[in-house]
Amino acid sequence: MLACAAGMARAEAIGPLVPVSGASPFAACRLDESDAQPGANFLGTEVEPRLAINPTNRSNLVATFQQDRWSNGGSRGLMVSVSFDGGGSWREVVIPGTSRCSGGRYDRVSDPWISFAPNGDLYHVSLALGVDAQEPREPHGVLTPALPDLPAGENAMLVSKSTDGGLSWGEPITLIHDEAGPLNDKQSVTADPTDLSSKRVFVVWDRLNNDSRNFHGPAMFARTTNGGVSWEPARPIYDPGRNLSTVGNQILVRPDGTVYDFFTEFTFVGPALSFVRSTDHGQTWGGVTRALTISAPGVSDPELPRPIRTGGSLVDVTVDPQTGALYATWQQFLLRVNGRSLGAVVLAYSDDGGAHWFKRFVSRISASPTLNDQAFTPTVRVNARGVVGVAFYDFRENDGAPGVPTDFRLVSCYRKKSGGCSLNDETLRETRLTDVPFDIERAPYAYGLFVGDYQGLEADGDDFLALFSQPHGVDRASVFFRRVRPWP
C-alpha cells in the first residue's frame, strides 16, 4: 500500500497498522490483591513498548510492554507479543515468574527491555517492585529522582531467557535485590552483536539512593559470558558522586567490539548525555565522557494545565552497524509559550567514537511556535542503506476542539558529514505512522498522561519497524506496529 507522508515527504512504502496487544490476561487475577493496593490501576492498558528482531530469522519479531499500568508506578505484569511473519500477526505471551499475577513474588513490574543474541537466544529484563516501592516521579515530563528520605521498598532486577523466539521463557534470574533503601531502576539489556559465540549479554541500570544526606545514582552493570547460565555479581561501573545520579543506561557495541554505556547524568550544572567505555567486553571500564548538555522540557497538554509524562531527560541511542557512527536523540527545550515549556526533538551523531558530536533539530517547528509544536519521546535507528530514522509523538494536528489530537511520526534522512538530518536537509522524509490522530487526553494517568517513557523502533534491511502505544477504541492505551520503507 502506498501512502503520502505530510509536508516535505514524497511517497513511501508503508505497511498496515497492526494491533500488537489485546485483552488483559490478568483481568481475573486476585493474587496481587490489586483492589487493596494504593493508586489506580488501568486494566487493559499496554504502555512503554520495545521491539527486537531475531537475526537468525528476521520474520521473527518480539515486542515487550507493560500490561495494566498503575498510576503510581509499575504494572500488573509484563508481556511479549511474538510475530513469525514480519509483523503481520502477533501472539501474546506473559513473562512468567515476575509479578504475582504471572506466578512470581512481586506486586508490580515495570520498564521492560529485550534483546536477541546473534544465535537467536532472546533476553528480557524486568524491574520488579514491592507495593511500597517508588518509581522516580516525572511530574512535568522531566525525569527527577524519587523524593528524598522515602525508602524505595523491595525491588529487584530480573533476567529471563527464551530459546524459541519468545514463545516460552525460563525462570527469571535475579541480578540484584533490595529489601529497602536503594531503588534499582530504568534498566536495559543488550546481547553483544559482535560475539558470534552468543555468550556475552549486558544489563545496565541506575541504583538510586533516596537518602537526602547522600543522594546518588551510580550506573550499575551485570553480564553473562556463558549465555545466561550464570551472571557476574552486579557492580557499579560509574558513580557520579554525592547528590548526583545517572538514569536511562543503554549499552551500545560498535563493530570493533568497543562497548559503550550511555546515560543521562544529572550534574551540578544540569543534565548531560554521558558515557563510559570498555575495550575488553565489559570487564573493565574507563572514565566518564560528558558528550552533550541536555535541556529537557516538560511536556503539557496544549489546552489544559495538565502534564504529559514523556521520555523527559531520557536519551535513546543507536549505532550504525556498518560504519560504527553513534546516534542519540532526545527532546530539547526551545522556549516558553504562555508560561509553559516548548520542546522539539534533537538528533546528535558522532563519527569518531564519541570524541566529537553534532546535533540538529529534526521535528517540526512553526514560524510562530505554539504549544502544538511540542514533540516528545523520540527513538532512533539506522537502516541497511545508512538512512537514519527518528520516531516521535507530536501535537501538530491539534485544532482547539475538545481533546488533543496526537500522532506518532517517523522522520528519515541520509546523514552527511557536512550536516544532514536537519529540517533543511533535502533528503529528509516524514511519515505519519498513525492512521488518524488519537486523543492523548484518554491515556492512563501516571504522574501525567502516559503512554511510556520510551517506544520501539528497529531497522530491518531497508525498512523501519515502529512500535508505539496509543489510546484506541475503549482502551486507554494499546500497542501497534507498522513497517515503513523510506523512498530511495
WORAZI-V625532 format. One record per pair of residues at least 24 apart in sequence whose C-alpha atoms are under 7 Angstrom apart, sorted by the first residue. I is the first residue (numbers start at 1). J is the second residue. Records with the same first field share a line. If there is no record, write none. Layout:
BEGIN
I=J ; J
END
This chain:
BEGIN
5=430 ; 431 ; 432
6=430 ; 431
8=429
9=429 ; 430
10=429
11=487
12=485 ; 486 ; 487
13=484 ; 485 ; 486
14=483 ; 484 ; 485
15=482 ; 483 ; 484
16=482
17=480 ; 481 ; 482
18=88 ; 480 ; 481 ; 482
19=479 ; 480 ; 481
20=81 ; 90 ; 479 ; 480 ; 481
21=478 ; 479
24=67
26=101
29=101
31=100 ; 101
32=100 ; 101 ; 107
39=70 ; 71 ; 72
40=70 ; 71
41=68 ; 69 ; 70 ; 71
42=68 ; 69 ; 70 ; 444
43=68
44=68 ; 475
45=69 ; 475 ; 476 ; 477 ; 478
46=469 ; 477 ; 478 ; 479
47=451 ; 452 ; 469 ; 477 ; 478 ; 479
48=451 ; 452 ; 453 ; 454 ; 455 ; 469
49=455 ; 456 ; 467 ; 468 ; 469
50=113 ; 114 ; 455 ; 456 ; 467
51=114 ; 456 ; 457 ; 458 ; 467
52=114 ; 115 ; 116 ; 458
53=116
54=116 ; 120
55=118 ; 120
56=119 ; 120
58=86
59=84 ; 85 ; 86
60=84 ; 85 ; 86 ; 165
61=86 ; 87
62=166
64=112 ; 113
65=112
66=110 ; 112
70=446
71=445 ; 446 ; 447
72=446
73=134 ; 135
74=108 ; 109 ; 110
75=108 ; 109 ; 110
76=101 ; 108 ; 109
77=101 ; 102 ; 108 ; 109
78=109 ; 112
82=166 ; 167
93=167
95=169
97=171 ; 172
98=128
106=130
107=131
111=186 ; 187
113=188 ; 189
114=189
115=189 ; 190 ; 191
116=191
117=191 ; 192 ; 193 ; 198
118=193 ; 196 ; 198
119=198
120=165
121=162 ; 163
122=161 ; 162 ; 163 ; 165 ; 166
123=159 ; 160 ; 161 ; 162
124=159 ; 160 ; 161 ; 189
125=158 ; 159 ; 160 ; 188 ; 189
126=157 ; 158 ; 159
127=156 ; 157 ; 158 ; 185
128=155 ; 156 ; 157
129=154 ; 155 ; 156
130=154 ; 155
137=447
138=309 ; 447
139=307 ; 447 ; 448
140=298 ; 299 ; 307 ; 308 ; 309
141=298 ; 299 ; 307 ; 308 ; 309 ; 310 ; 311 ; 312
142=296 ; 297 ; 298 ; 312 ; 313
143=312 ; 313
146=210
147=210
148=210 ; 211 ; 212
149=210 ; 211 ; 212
150=210
151=180 ; 181 ; 210
152=180 ; 181 ; 182 ; 183
153=179 ; 180 ; 181
154=178 ; 179 ; 180
155=179 ; 183 ; 184
156=184
175=234
176=234
181=209 ; 210
182=207 ; 208 ; 209 ; 210
183=207 ; 208 ; 209
184=208
186=247 ; 248
187=248 ; 249
188=249 ; 250
190=251
192=253
194=255 ; 257
198=227
199=224 ; 225 ; 226 ; 227
200=224 ; 225 ; 226 ; 227
201=225
204=249 ; 250
205=248 ; 249
206=246 ; 247 ; 249
214=242 ; 243
215=242 ; 243 ; 244
216=241 ; 242 ; 243 ; 244 ; 245
217=244 ; 245 ; 246
218=245 ; 246
219=246
237=285
248=314
252=318 ; 319
254=319 ; 321 ; 324
255=321 ; 324
264=313 ; 314 ; 315
271=295
294=332
295=332 ; 333
296=331 ; 332 ; 333
297=332 ; 333 ; 341 ; 342 ; 343
298=341
299=341
302=371 ; 372
307=448 ; 449
308=448 ; 449 ; 450
309=447 ; 448 ; 449 ; 450
310=376 ; 377 ; 450 ; 452 ; 453
311=376 ; 377 ; 453 ; 454
316=379 ; 380
317=380
318=380 ; 381
320=382
325=350 ; 351
326=350 ; 351 ; 353
329=378 ; 379 ; 380
330=377 ; 378
331=376 ; 377
337=370 ; 371
342=371 ; 374
343=374 ; 375
344=374 ; 375 ; 376
345=375 ; 376 ; 378
360=421 ; 422
361=422 ; 423
362=421 ; 422 ; 423
372=396 ; 398
377=453 ; 454
379=455 ; 456 ; 457
380=457
381=457 ; 458 ; 459
382=459
383=459 ; 460 ; 461 ; 462 ; 463 ; 464
384=461 ; 462
385=462
386=414
387=412 ; 413 ; 414 ; 415
388=412 ; 413 ; 414 ; 415
389=413
403=439 ; 441
404=439 ; 440 ; 441
405=437 ; 438 ; 439 ; 440
406=437 ; 438 ; 439 ; 440
407=432 ; 434 ; 437 ; 438
408=432 ; 433 ; 434
409=433
433=482
438=470 ; 471
439=471
440=471
442=471 ; 476
443=471 ; 476 ; 477
444=476
451=477
END
